[in-house]
Amino acid sequence: MSEDIFRQDLFSTDDEGRIRLIAGYCKESDNWTFPKYLADPVSFTDDVEEKFLSPTGVLHSFTVVRRSMPEFKVPYVLALVDFPEGVRVMAQVETEDPDSLEFGEEMAVTIGVIKMAPDGTDVRSYKFIPARECS
């Protein structure tokens, strides 16, 4: 089966092989955004650098989605994760046991299948995984 990557510009691999989210950082306002904007929404300058967010964040909230569009395999977990830079990011969580998730626990970024395209192609993008499950 073939696969496709959704928004490859949102993530990359760092020098240590970890998946990292690519954010925007404005020195003038000391403001971080994800995804990176063309202009900083605080200072309105277009002097925005591309930088990696920290490799892990903290689970702020989550829900288990049990009914969805046909291209999404249910159930799946959708979460909000807070990064130290002050950015809150939403993504699916890769876990075998949603009941084991705890608010405030450390989450890492990974890559996985997020949905299936109409032609049957797996669509992959960034997801979260509990840091305790990282190998």
Backbone as CSV, one residue per row, in Angstrom:
resi,resn,N_x,N_y,N_z,CA_x,CA_y,CA_z,C_x,C_y,C_z
1,MET,0.845,-1.175,0.000,0.000,0.000,0.000,0.895,1.243,0.000
2,SER,0.527,2.238,-0.775,1.320,3.458,-0.834,0.928,4.399,0.298
3,GLU,1.747,5.438,0.477,1.452,6.404,1.530,1.805,7.806,1.072
4,ASP,1.234,8.776,1.753,1.438,10.179,1.450,1.743,10.893,2.766
5,ILE,2.494,11.989,2.697,2.806,12.777,3.885,1.973,14.050,3.857
6,PHE,1.258,14.327,4.946,0.450,15.538,5.071,1.285,16.638,5.709
7,ARG,1.445,17.740,5.004,2.149,18.932,5.497,3.552,18.611,6.021
8,GLN,4.393,18.108,5.133,5.788,17.807,5.458,6.515,19.035,6.017
9,ASP,6.021,20.234,5.718,6.662,21.466,6.192,6.445,21.723,7.687
10,LEU,5.647,20.912,8.345,5.349,21.128,9.760,6.287,20.382,10.708
11,PHE,7.086,19.449,10.193,7.945,18.647,11.062,9.181,18.184,10.313
12,SER,10.201,17.816,11.078,11.443,17.315,10.507,12.143,16.488,11.577
13,THR,13.311,15.995,11.245,14.111,15.210,12.175,15.312,16.033,12.612
14,ASP,15.599,16.058,13.915,16.754,16.817,14.395,18.022,15.970,14.295
15,ASP,19.150,16.529,14.740,20.446,15.851,14.641,20.515,14.568,15.462
16,GLU,19.623,14.433,16.436,19.602,13.233,17.274,18.591,12.202,16.781
17,GLY,17.945,12.478,15.630,16.992,11.538,15.052,15.580,11.641,15.595
18,ARG,15.315,12.663,16.425,13.974,12.843,16.986,13.105,13.649,16.020
19,ILE,11.821,13.308,15.973,10.866,14.082,15.183,10.576,15.361,15.953
20,ARG,10.668,16.505,15.271,10.436,17.803,15.916,9.474,18.623,15.072
21,LEU,8.627,19.393,15.727,7.710,20.296,15.039,8.449,21.583,14.686
22,ILE,8.170,22.112,13.488,8.811,23.337,13.012,7.887,24.515,13.298
23,ALA,8.371,25.436,14.116,7.579,26.598,14.527,8.198,27.874,13.975
24,GLY,7.493,28.973,14.192,8.030,30.285,13.872,8.383,31.001,15.163
25,TYR,9.502,31.740,15.138,9.915,32.504,16.309,10.265,33.921,15.892
26,CYS,9.697,34.898,16.583,9.977,36.309,16.337,10.797,36.855,17.502
27,LYS,12.045,37.292,17.217,12.904,37.851,18.267,12.317,39.142,18.833
28,GLU,11.740,39.958,17.956,11.230,41.265,18.388,10.184,41.141,19.497
29,SER,9.275,40.181,19.344,8.206,40.020,20.338,8.423,38.827,21.265
30,ASP,9.469,38.031,21.001,9.734,36.798,21.743,8.514,35.875,21.685
31,ASN,7.891,35.819,20.508,6.657,35.056,20.314,6.905,33.847,19.418
32,TRP,6.341,32.699,19.829,6.402,31.464,19.060,5.034,31.189,18.458
33,THR,5.004,30.629,17.248,3.749,30.208,16.621,3.931,28.838,15.986
34,PHE,2.881,28.076,15.998,2.855,26.814,15.251,1.479,26.689,14.630
35,PRO,1.451,26.497,13.305,2.606,26.482,12.415,3.209,27.874,12.266
36,LYS,4.360,27.928,11.594,5.038,29.204,11.357,4.162,30.088,10.479
37,TYR,3.987,31.333,10.892,3.244,32.316,10.100,4.225,33.144,9.275
38,LEU,3.730,33.767,8.210,4.570,34.644,7.393,4.934,35.918,8.151
39,ALA,4.049,36.360,9.038,4.307,37.540,9.870,3.907,37.211,11.305
40,ASP,4.619,37.808,12.242,4.322,37.589,13.652,3.009,38.278,14.015
41,PRO,2.057,37.568,14.627,0.768,38.172,14.963,0.827,39.174,16.125
42,VAL,1.956,39.246,16.828,2.097,40.190,17.938,2.745,41.495,17.470
43,SER,3.894,41.380,16.784,4.635,42.578,16.362,4.343,42.982,14.916
44,PHE,3.702,42.103,14.179,3.362,42.309,12.766,4.582,42.392,11.850
45,THR,5.746,42.020,12.343,6.936,41.996,11.508,6.988,40.679,10.736
46,ASP,7.658,40.708,9.583,7.820,39.469,8.819,9.170,38.818,9.108
47,ASP,9.865,39.312,10.126,11.151,38.757,10.532,10.906,37.581,11.480
48,VAL,10.458,36.470,10.903,10.108,35.278,11.674,11.061,34.149,11.283
49,GLU,11.741,33.590,12.276,12.683,32.493,12.045,11.974,31.148,12.157
50,GLU,12.497,30.162,11.431,12.039,28.787,11.583,12.880,28.136,12.663
51,LYS,12.227,27.589,13.681,12.939,26.906,14.765,12.142,25.677,15.180
52,PHE,12.860,24.700,15.735,12.196,23.527,16.287,11.571,23.868,17.636
53,LEU,10.381,23.314,17.886,9.837,23.325,19.240,10.610,22.293,20.057
54,SER,10.498,22.352,21.359,11.130,21.358,22.229,10.686,19.956,21.811
55,PRO,11.503,18.940,22.078,11.147,17.582,21.649,9.946,16.988,22.378
56,THR,9.615,17.530,23.543,8.456,17.027,24.282,7.624,18.185,24.823
57,GLY,6.360,17.865,25.079,5.441,18.811,25.693,4.635,18.089,26.752
58,VAL,3.641,18.778,27.297,2.829,18.235,28.387,1.381,18.109,27.924
59,LEU,0.787,16.956,28.195,-0.601,16.710,27.810,-1.533,17.649,28.578
60,HIS,-2.196,18.531,27.849,-3.126,19.494,28.447,-4.534,18.906,28.536
61,SER,-4.976,18.295,27.435,-6.331,17.741,27.371,-6.394,16.728,26.236
62,PHE,-7.391,15.850,26.280,-7.577,14.898,25.186,-9.003,14.381,25.189
63,THR,-9.379,13.804,24.065,-10.677,13.148,23.942,-10.515,11.925,23.054
64,VAL,-11.378,10.957,23.237,-11.400,9.785,22.366,-12.521,10.002,21.358
65,VAL,-12.146,10.045,20.088,-13.114,10.242,19.006,-13.628,8.868,18.585
66,ARG,-14.930,8.679,18.677,-15.526,7.379,18.358,-16.349,7.397,17.078
67,ARG,-16.706,8.588,16.616,-17.440,8.732,15.352,-16.754,9.828,14.556
68,SER,-16.476,9.537,13.294,-15.735,10.501,12.497,-16.047,10.302,11.025
69,MET,-15.366,11.058,10.207,-15.487,10.905,8.759,-14.925,9.536,8.372
70,PRO,-15.379,8.982,7.237,-14.966,7.625,6.853,-13.457,7.427,6.702
71,GLU,-12.717,8.489,6.364,-11.277,8.320,6.141,-10.469,8.171,7.435
72,PHE,-11.097,8.404,8.582,-10.419,8.270,9.869,-10.843,6.973,10.550
73,LYS,-9.848,6.156,10.938,-10.136,4.910,11.642,-10.449,5.236,13.103
74,VAL,-11.629,4.851,13.540,-12.031,5.128,14.922,-11.947,3.854,15.764
75,PRO,-11.780,3.960,17.057,-11.598,5.206,17.793,-10.154,5.703,17.670
76,TYR,-9.971,7.019,17.837,-8.635,7.592,17.921,-8.649,8.688,18.975
77,VAL,-7.466,8.993,19.477,-7.324,10.011,20.518,-6.849,11.306,19.874
78,LEU,-7.499,12.404,20.221,-7.117,13.735,19.767,-6.720,14.525,21.010
79,ALA,-5.534,15.145,20.980,-5.015,15.794,22.190,-4.498,17.199,21.924
80,LEU,-4.458,17.979,22.998,-3.787,19.277,23.032,-2.554,19.112,23.905
81,VAL,-1.396,19.486,23.360,-0.139,19.360,24.091,0.504,20.738,24.194
82,ASP,0.902,21.109,25.401,1.560,22.391,25.662,3.071,22.217,25.603
83,PHE,3.721,23.049,24.777,5.176,23.027,24.662,5.773,24.146,25.512
84,PRO,7.009,23.972,25.994,7.636,24.976,26.860,7.703,26.373,26.239
85,GLU,7.685,26.452,24.921,7.766,27.744,24.238,6.462,28.539,24.310
86,GLY,5.428,27.952,24.906,4.150,28.643,25.037,3.173,28.342,23.920
87,VAL,3.448,27.313,23.156,2.598,26.925,22.032,1.789,25.694,22.420
88,ARG,0.511,25.692,22.101,-0.362,24.536,22.329,-0.696,23.942,20.963
89,VAL,-0.435,22.645,20.792,-0.607,21.975,19.501,-1.614,20.839,19.634
90,MET,-2.480,20.713,18.617,-3.460,19.627,18.578,-3.014,18.575,17.563
91,ALA,-3.126,17.323,17.949,-2.821,16.221,17.037,-3.372,14.921,17.621
92,GLN,-3.364,13.894,16.788,-3.746,12.565,17.248,-2.657,12.009,18.160
93,VAL,-3.050,11.063,19.003,-2.111,10.386,19.899,-2.031,8.927,19.496
94,GLU,-0.812,8.431,19.404,-0.591,7.023,19.100,-0.400,6.282,20.420
95,THR,-1.423,5.519,20.801,-1.348,4.735,22.037,-2.303,3.555,21.934
96,GLU,-1.919,2.457,22.534,-2.772,1.273,22.552,-3.836,1.372,23.643
97,ASP,-3.570,2.203,24.650,-4.460,2.270,25.805,-4.791,3.720,26.172
98,PRO,-5.843,4.292,25.556,-6.217,5.677,25.877,-6.514,5.894,27.359
99,ASP,-6.976,4.853,28.053,-7.284,4.983,29.480,-6.039,5.223,30.330
100,SER,-4.865,4.930,29.772,-3.629,5.123,30.536,-3.104,6.559,30.447
101,LEU,-3.676,7.381,29.560,-3.222,8.767,29.424,-3.586,9.571,30.665
102,GLU,-2.660,10.447,31.073,-2.891,11.288,32.245,-2.573,12.738,31.912
103,PHE,-3.471,13.640,32.323,-3.210,15.059,32.135,-1.886,15.408,32.803
104,GLY,-1.087,16.219,32.125,0.194,16.634,32.676,1.348,15.717,32.347
105,GLU,1.080,14.575,31.707,2.188,13.677,31.393,2.952,14.165,30.170
106,GLU,4.212,13.761,30.101,5.093,14.179,29.021,4.744,13.440,27.728
107,MET,4.677,14.203,26.629,4.358,13.644,25.319,5.478,13.986,24.342
108,ALA,5.805,13.045,23.474,6.805,13.258,22.430,6.101,13.294,21.076
109,VAL,6.827,13.758,20.066,6.290,13.824,18.709,6.763,12.599,17.944
110,THR,5.871,12.013,17.161,6.196,10.876,16.312,5.516,11.072,14.964
111,ILE,5.720,10.151,14.066,5.068,10.165,12.754,4.229,8.904,12.650
112,GLY,3.010,9.044,12.131,2.149,7.884,11.971,1.007,8.174,11.029
113,VAL,0.234,7.149,10.750,-0.923,7.284,9.863,-2.005,8.060,10.604
114,ILE,-2.503,9.131,9.965,-3.570,9.927,10.582,-4.919,9.690,9.918
115,LYS,-4.895,9.240,8.658,-6.151,8.965,7.952,-5.849,8.217,6.665
116,MET,-6.900,7.858,5.926,-6.752,7.203,4.638,-7.336,8.113,3.560
117,ALA,-6.585,8.309,2.484,-7.059,9.114,1.358,-8.146,8.340,0.612
118,PRO,-8.972,9.026,-0.187,-10.043,8.350,-0.934,-9.554,7.203,-1.821
119,ASP,-8.303,7.288,-2.289,-7.766,6.222,-3.144,-7.164,5.068,-2.347
120,GLY,-7.285,5.110,-1.019,-6.765,4.036,-0.175,-5.348,4.258,0.321
121,THR,-4.745,5.368,-0.043,-3.391,5.691,0.383,-3.379,6.091,1.858
122,ASP,-2.449,5.536,2.623,-2.266,5.966,4.009,-1.674,7.369,4.017
123,VAL,-2.250,8.256,4.802,-1.740,9.619,4.942,-1.068,9.719,6.308
124,ARG,0.219,10.076,6.295,1.010,10.154,7.524,1.320,11.604,7.865
125,SER,1.445,11.871,9.145,1.846,13.198,9.609,2.329,13.071,11.051
126,TYR,2.543,14.209,11.679,2.985,14.181,13.072,1.827,13.768,13.979
127,LYS,2.179,13.072,15.028,1.249,12.640,16.071,2.003,12.758,17.391
128,PHE,1.297,12.580,18.471,1.944,12.531,19.778,1.960,11.094,20.270
129,ILE,2.913,10.826,21.146,3.017,9.528,21.805,3.478,9.790,23.241
130,PRO,2.911,9.086,24.217,3.412,9.276,25.583,4.920,9.011,25.623
131,ALA,5.664,9.902,26.258,7.122,9.765,26.305,7.530,8.441,26.940
132,ARG,6.716,7.929,27.855,7.026,6.649,28.516,6.963,5.482,27.538
133,GLU,6.292,5.669,26.382,6.181,4.607,25.383,7.249,4.710,24.303
134,CYS,8.081,5.750,24.351,9.148,5.907,23.354,10.253,4.910,23.642
135,SER,10.782,4.349,22.568,11.871,3.376,22.774,13.221,4.010,22.584
